[in-house]
Amino acid sequence: MPIKIPNELPAVKTLENENIFVMTENRAITQDIRPLKILILNLMPTKIDTETQLSRLLGNTPLQVEIELIRTSTHKSKNTKEEHLLAFYKEFSDVKENYYDGMIITGAPVEKMEFEEVDYWAELCEIMEWSKSHVHSTLHICWGAQAGLYYHFGIKKYMLEEKLSGVYAHKVDYKRSILFRGFDDVFYVPHSRYTTVKREEIEATKGLKILSSSDKAGVYTVTTPSGKQIFVTGHSEYDADTLNKEYTRDKAAGLNPSVPENYFPGDDDSKPPMITWRAHATLLFTNWLNYFVYQTTPYDIMEIGNK
């Protein structure tokens, strides 16, 4: 089944060129079916890239998915044209009376700041609190995962000695996890961050379970018992060239970054990067949509707050 997205969103052309089934709003309204309503809080500076990456993964399932994009009102984006934001994004005040089957909170390049120093932190806290009663399952990504773990459970983040950048081998810690149903014994995920969370603090917190991890990148996925809140510390949604773009940007800024690990063949940045994570990224999002959203969300979306 297709993903339903706004008719003129730039992701439409990109995904159609990749042979991903996209259904525009005009066509979707003729189908007698209730699509899954997924809200995306996009905190990334490169919003169009992130929209496309997430739409690609959400659209590669047998389910009809309707996405809605929101941004924070307390932070002005410097990297996305205002015309695009006005055309495709709402603010929290526009959707706070609605209910959603699923929600995605993306990462953000603010890791070096304390959570409370981020200019939209208070607004994000309001959204995360609202999600507990208005969203059936919320998927938090990278800094979004750290922010969610901190807000909901008091789990702190810690600075790494140097930026973690590369593609790392992971394993499933909890073998019965349906989020990782169908995964290989070893799978790969891109990471790009300056901070981390500690396994021992998560293990000591009631109501949290570690599902998968990496010897080098640390804890990867954490969930609450019902899967209402899922925290993913990596960037499985990244395109083939995303880490390269970040690496090139950091070099241009004079940050002298290390070459992303296990990304370029032989760690030679003159060669095109290898994609080793795409299949598992697709399966991760498919499993989330199927087992934690579609299989358990009420047909009457207004009942979500009572589940």
Disulfide bonds with the S-S distance in Angstrom:
none
